[in-house]
């Protein structure tokens, strides 16, 4: 689990490797990730857009940006939350994702919410820290 908070908006990400969707012989590893967005602020917010930076194990980076998430631009009142699940294929057995959500308050103020950087790793592999 990975978590970040910006202006009372808490974003939690739970990545999960999908072996049934992956095919290492074809250099394809796939993860799903569940995102939970909790509004602990005192104002209603709407998620307008997303920006992801995805880096594979070779250091190759790609940017993905667009309106909303999974086809929605959710409105999240104070004390409420919103969750969705999406996925990410990689040409390597590990990588990282980081990003931001562009939000707008009910008063029209735009601001960016940090999505925590999270790792996409195969389960049960030995890791070496340098």
C-alpha angles and dihedrals in degrees: 000000000000124000138186133171129208121177092335095313109121118200118193123184128197112188121196130188114234109209092175090059095042129086112187091183087064093041093250123134119171133199133183120210129197116210123198118192115194122189108215092161127098096245136069114251135192124208106228105172146350136224121194130186110199120192123188127206091270090059093251109149130202131181124220119189135165150127118305125326126286089352095307138103099200124204110219117194122204111289093017131107140205127205135187140167127225137159145234130203120203134189089223133056093249143024145141137251129203133168155136139248119218108223134185125204123224086256091059098255114147121213139157123243118207118236107209116252106252134187127235104209135159111252120249099017122134113251125207119205119204 
